[in-house]
Amino acid sequence: MTRYESRHAPLAPRSVFLRRLGEVVALSAGLVVVSLAVGMWGYQHFEHLEWRDAFLNAAMLLGGMGPVEAPATPGGKLFAGFYALYAGLILLVSVGLMLTPVLHRLMHKFHLEEGGETAAAGEGKSGRRGGQSGVDSPRQPGGKR
C-alpha cells in the first residue's frame, strides 16, 4: 500500500486516487472471500450443512444480517457465536478500509481550499508559486530577485 500525501503536498492526481481505491477494494474483497471460506468450512464441519446452505449462512453473517438456520449441535453453536463476532469485525474493517482513500481525499481537498491553494496552480513540493525552488536566489539591486 502506498502512503498518502501530507497536508502540505498538492492533491494527488485522479489516477493515483483510483489506484489507491482499487488497492483497498481488492484488499477488502480478499478479506471477505477468505472469511467467507472459513465460515463455509465451519458450517460444513460443525453443522454438516451442504455447501450452498453453508455459503448462505456465512454470507448472511458477513453481511450483517444474521444466520438463516439456527445451529443444532453444541460445536455449531460455539462456531456460529464466534464467527458472528468475527464477521461483525470484518464488516467494520472492510468498510473502514474502503472509505479511507475517499475520506483522505475529501479532507485533503477541504484543507487545500481552506488554505487558498489549488493543486493546478503550478506549485511544486515546496508550496511556492511559479515553480520556484525552496532555495532563495540572490537579490538584485533594488530588492528584486
Phi and psi restraints in degrees (value plus and minus 20) as a CYANA .aco file:
   2 THR   PHI    -112.0   -72.0
   2 THR   PSI     134.6   174.6
   3 ARG   PHI    -100.0   -60.0
   3 ARG   PSI     134.0   174.0
   4 TYR   PHI    -109.9   -69.9
   4 TYR   PSI     135.8   175.8
   5 GLU   PHI     -91.3   -51.3
   5 GLU   PSI     133.4   173.4
   6 SER   PHI     -96.9   -56.9
   6 SER   PSI     152.2   192.2
   7 ARG   PHI     -89.0   -49.0
   7 ARG   PSI     -38.8     1.2
   8 HIS   PHI    -111.0   -71.0
   8 HIS   PSI     -31.8     8.2
   9 ALA   PHI    -101.4   -61.4
   9 ALA   PSI     133.3   173.3
  10 PRO   PHI     -86.9   -46.9
  10 PRO   PSI     140.8   180.8
  11 LEU   PHI     -81.4   -41.4
  11 LEU   PSI     113.7   153.7
  12 ALA   PHI     -86.0   -46.0
  12 ALA   PSI     127.8   167.8
  13 PRO   PHI     -81.5   -41.5
  13 PRO   PSI     139.1   179.1
  14 ARG   PHI     -78.2   -38.2
  14 ARG   PSI     -55.2   -15.2
  15 SER   PHI     -84.2   -44.2
  15 SER   PSI     -57.8   -17.8
  16 VAL   PHI     -86.9   -46.9
  16 VAL   PSI     -63.2   -23.2
  17 PHE   PHI     -80.6   -40.6
  17 PHE   PSI     -65.6   -25.6
  18 LEU   PHI     -85.6   -45.6
  18 LEU   PSI     -55.2   -15.2
  19 ARG   PHI     -85.6   -45.6
  19 ARG   PSI     -63.4   -23.4
  20 ARG   PHI     -81.8   -41.8
  20 ARG   PSI     -63.4   -23.4
  21 LEU   PHI     -82.6   -42.6
  21 LEU   PSI     -62.6   -22.6
  22 GLY   PHI     -82.1   -42.1
  22 GLY   PSI     -58.9   -18.9
  23 GLU   PHI     -82.9   -42.9
  23 GLU   PSI     -66.2   -26.2
  24 VAL   PHI     -94.2   -54.2
  24 VAL   PSI     -50.8   -10.8
  25 VAL   PHI     -87.2   -47.2
  25 VAL   PSI     -62.0   -22.0
  26 ALA   PHI     -84.4   -44.4
  26 ALA   PSI     -61.3   -21.3
  27 LEU   PHI     -83.5   -43.5
  27 LEU   PSI     -64.5   -24.5
  28 SER   PHI     -84.7   -44.7
  28 SER   PSI     -62.6   -22.6
  29 ALA   PHI     -83.2   -43.2
  29 ALA   PSI     -61.3   -21.3
  30 GLY   PHI     -82.4   -42.4
  30 GLY   PSI     -61.4   -21.4
  31 LEU   PHI     -83.1   -43.1
  31 LEU   PSI     -61.7   -21.7
  32 VAL   PHI     -88.5   -48.5
  32 VAL   PSI     -60.9   -20.9
  33 VAL   PHI     -84.0   -44.0
  33 VAL   PSI     -64.1   -24.1
  34 VAL   PHI     -84.2   -44.2
  34 VAL   PSI     -62.1   -22.1
  35 SER   PHI     -84.7   -44.7
  35 SER   PSI     -58.1   -18.1
  36 LEU   PHI     -84.9   -44.9
  36 LEU   PSI     -60.9   -20.9
  37 ALA   PHI     -83.9   -43.9
  37 ALA   PSI     -61.1   -21.1
  38 VAL   PHI     -83.6   -43.6
  38 VAL   PSI     -62.9   -22.9
  39 GLY   PHI     -84.4   -44.4
  39 GLY   PSI     -62.0   -22.0
  40 MET   PHI     -83.5   -43.5
  40 MET   PSI     -63.1   -23.1
  41 TRP   PHI     -80.1   -40.1
  41 TRP   PSI     -65.5   -25.5
  42 GLY   PHI     -82.3   -42.3
  42 GLY   PSI     -64.7   -24.7
  43 TYR   PHI     -87.4   -47.4
  43 TYR   PSI     -55.3   -15.3
  44 GLN   PHI     -89.3   -49.3
  44 GLN   PSI     -61.7   -21.7
  45 HIS   PHI     -93.2   -53.2
  45 HIS   PSI     -68.5   -28.5
  46 PHE   PHI    -108.0   -68.0
  46 PHE   PSI     -52.5   -12.5
  47 GLU   PHI    -127.1   -87.1
  47 GLU   PSI     -25.9    14.1
  48 HIS   PHI      36.6    76.6
  48 HIS   PSI      21.4    61.4
  49 LEU   PHI    -106.8   -66.8
  49 LEU   PSI     133.4   173.4
  50 GLU   PHI     -85.0   -45.0
  50 GLU   PSI     138.7   178.7
  51 TRP   PHI     -82.1   -42.1
  51 TRP   PSI     -52.7   -12.7
  52 ARG   PHI     -88.0   -48.0
  52 ARG   PSI     -61.3   -21.3
  53 ASP   PHI     -90.0   -50.0
  53 ASP   PSI     -57.2   -17.2
  54 ALA   PHI     -84.6   -44.6
  54 ALA   PSI     -62.0   -22.0
  55 PHE   PHI     -80.5   -40.5
  55 PHE   PSI     -65.2   -25.2
  56 LEU   PHI     -80.9   -40.9
  56 LEU   PSI     -67.7   -27.7
  57 ASN   PHI     -83.6   -43.6
  57 ASN   PSI     -65.3   -25.3
  58 ALA   PHI     -85.6   -45.6
  58 ALA   PSI     -61.5   -21.5
  59 ALA   PHI     -86.7   -46.7
  59 ALA   PSI     -59.6   -19.6
  60 MET   PHI     -85.4   -45.4
  60 MET   PSI     -57.8   -17.8
  61 LEU   PHI     -88.4   -48.4
  61 LEU   PSI     -62.8   -22.8
  62 LEU   PHI     -85.0   -45.0
  62 LEU   PSI     -50.7   -10.7
  63 GLY   PHI    -101.1   -61.1
  63 GLY   PSI     -23.4    16.6
  64 GLY   PHI      67.7   107.7
  64 GLY   PSI      -9.2    30.8
  65 MET   PHI    -112.6   -72.6
  65 MET   PSI     -50.4   -10.4
  66 GLY   PHI      86.5   126.5
  66 GLY   PSI     144.6   184.6
  67 PRO   PHI     -91.8   -51.8
  67 PRO   PSI     134.4   174.4
  68 VAL   PHI    -102.9   -62.9
  68 VAL   PSI     -65.9   -25.9
  69 GLU   PHI    -131.1   -91.1
  69 GLU   PSI     117.4   157.4
  70 ALA   PHI     -93.3   -53.3
  70 ALA   PSI     116.2   156.2
  71 PRO   PHI     -83.8   -43.8
  71 PRO   PSI     124.9   164.9
  72 ALA   PHI    -126.9   -86.9
  72 ALA   PSI     -50.0   -10.0
  73 THR   PHI    -114.9   -74.9
  73 THR   PSI     134.5   174.5
  74 PRO   PHI     -79.9   -39.9
  74 PRO   PSI     -62.1   -22.1
  75 GLY   PHI     -84.9   -44.9
  75 GLY   PSI     -58.2   -18.2
  76 GLY   PHI     -85.2   -45.2
  76 GLY   PSI     -56.2   -16.2
  77 LYS   PHI     -86.8   -46.8
  77 LYS   PSI     -63.3   -23.3
  78 LEU   PHI     -83.9   -43.9
  78 LEU   PSI     -65.7   -25.7
  79 PHE   PHI     -80.2   -40.2
  79 PHE   PSI     -66.7   -26.7
  80 ALA   PHI     -81.6   -41.6
  80 ALA   PSI     -59.0   -19.0
  81 GLY   PHI     -84.8   -44.8
  81 GLY   PSI     -69.1   -29.1
  82 PHE   PHI     -88.2   -48.2
  82 PHE   PSI     -57.4   -17.4
  83 TYR   PHI     -86.8   -46.8
  83 TYR   PSI     -55.4   -15.4
  84 ALA   PHI     -83.4   -43.4
  84 ALA   PSI     -62.4   -22.4
  85 LEU   PHI     -83.8   -43.8
  85 LEU   PSI     -64.6   -24.6
  86 TYR   PHI     -82.4   -42.4
  86 TYR   PSI     -63.9   -23.9
  87 ALA   PHI     -83.9   -43.9
  87 ALA   PSI     -56.7   -16.7
  88 GLY   PHI     -82.9   -42.9
  88 GLY   PSI     -61.3   -21.3
  89 LEU   PHI     -86.2   -46.2
  89 LEU   PSI     -61.2   -21.2
  90 ILE   PHI     -83.2   -43.2
  90 ILE   PSI     -59.1   -19.1
  91 LEU   PHI     -79.8   -39.8
  91 LEU   PSI     -68.2   -28.2
  92 LEU   PHI     -85.6   -45.6
  92 LEU   PSI     -62.4   -22.4
  93 VAL   PHI     -85.3   -45.3
  93 VAL   PSI     -64.0   -24.0
  94 SER   PHI     -87.8   -47.8
  94 SER   PSI     -58.7   -18.7
  95 VAL   PHI     -86.3   -46.3
  95 VAL   PSI     -62.3   -22.3
  96 GLY   PHI     -81.5   -41.5
  96 GLY   PSI     -61.8   -21.8
  97 LEU   PHI     -82.0   -42.0
  97 LEU   PSI     -63.3   -23.3
  98 MET   PHI     -91.8   -51.8
  98 MET   PSI     -46.7    -6.7
  99 LEU   PHI    -103.8   -63.8
  99 LEU   PSI     -37.2     2.8
 100 THR   PHI     -76.0   -36.0
 100 THR   PSI     -74.5   -34.5
 101 PRO   PHI     -86.4   -46.4
 101 PRO   PSI     -52.1   -12.1
 102 VAL   PHI     -87.2   -47.2
 102 VAL   PSI     -68.5   -28.5
 103 LEU   PHI     -86.6   -46.6
 103 LEU   PSI     -57.2   -17.2
 104 HIS   PHI     -82.7   -42.7
 104 HIS   PSI     -65.5   -25.5
 105 ARG   PHI     -83.9   -43.9
 105 ARG   PSI     -61.4   -21.4
 106 LEU   PHI     -83.1   -43.1
 106 LEU   PSI     -66.6   -26.6
 107 MET   PHI     -86.7   -46.7
 107 MET   PSI     -58.3   -18.3
 108 HIS   PHI     -84.5   -44.5
 108 HIS   PSI     -61.0   -21.0
 109 LYS   PHI     -84.0   -44.0
 109 LYS   PSI     -63.2   -23.2
 110 PHE   PHI     -83.6   -43.6
 110 PHE   PSI     -57.7   -17.7
 111 HIS   PHI     -84.8   -44.8
 111 HIS   PSI     -61.4   -21.4
 112 LEU   PHI     -85.4   -45.4
 112 LEU   PSI     -62.3   -22.3
 113 GLU   PHI     -86.1   -46.1
 113 GLU   PSI     -57.1   -17.1
 114 GLU   PHI     -85.6   -45.6
 114 GLU   PSI     -58.2   -18.2
 115 GLY   PHI    -103.3   -63.3
 115 GLY   PSI     -23.3    16.7
 116 GLY   PHI      59.1    99.1
 116 GLY   PSI      -7.9    32.1
 117 GLU   PHI    -117.2   -77.2
 117 GLU   PSI     136.1   176.1
 118 THR   PHI    -153.3  -113.3
 118 THR   PSI     131.6   171.6
 119 ALA   PHI     -91.2   -51.2
 119 ALA   PSI     -47.0    -7.0
 120 ALA   PHI    -117.3   -77.3
 120 ALA   PSI      -4.4    35.6
 121 ALA   PHI    -107.1   -67.1
 121 ALA   PSI     -12.4    27.6
 122 GLY   PHI      60.8   100.8
 122 GLY   PSI       6.1    46.1
 123 GLU   PHI    -105.9   -65.9
 123 GLU   PSI     122.7   162.7
 124 GLY   PHI    -110.4   -70.4
 124 GLY   PSI    -186.6  -146.6
 125 LYS   PHI     -88.0   -48.0
 125 LYS   PSI     -42.3    -2.3
 126 SER   PHI     -96.9   -56.9
 126 SER   PSI     -34.5     5.5
 127 GLY   PHI      66.4   106.4
 127 GLY   PSI     -18.4    21.6
 128 ARG   PHI    -109.9   -69.9
 128 ARG   PSI     125.8   165.8
 129 ARG   PHI    -101.6   -61.6
 129 ARG   PSI     136.8   176.8
 130 GLY   PHI      59.4    99.4
 130 GLY   PSI      -8.9    31.1
 131 GLY   PHI      57.1    97.1
 131 GLY   PSI      -5.2    34.8
 132 GLN   PHI     -91.3   -51.3
 132 GLN   PSI     125.7   165.7
 133 SER   PHI    -102.6   -62.6
 133 SER   PSI     154.1   194.1
 134 GLY   PHI     -97.0   -57.0
 134 GLY   PSI     -24.7    15.3
 135 VAL   PHI    -110.7   -70.7
 135 VAL   PSI     110.3   150.3
 136 ASP   PHI     -92.3   -52.3
 136 ASP   PSI     115.5   155.5
 137 SER   PHI    -108.2   -68.2
 137 SER   PSI     135.5   175.5
 138 PRO   PHI     -84.1   -44.1
 138 PRO   PSI     125.7   165.7
 139 ARG   PHI    -101.8   -61.8
 139 ARG   PSI     121.7   161.7
 140 GLN   PHI    -109.2   -69.2
 140 GLN   PSI     143.8   183.8
 141 PRO   PHI     -77.7   -37.7
 141 PRO   PSI     118.7   158.7
 142 GLY   PHI      74.1   114.1
 142 GLY   PSI     -16.9    23.1
 143 GLY   PHI      66.1   106.1
 143 GLY   PSI     -16.6    23.4
 144 LYS   PHI    -107.4   -67.4
 144 LYS   PSI     135.7   175.7
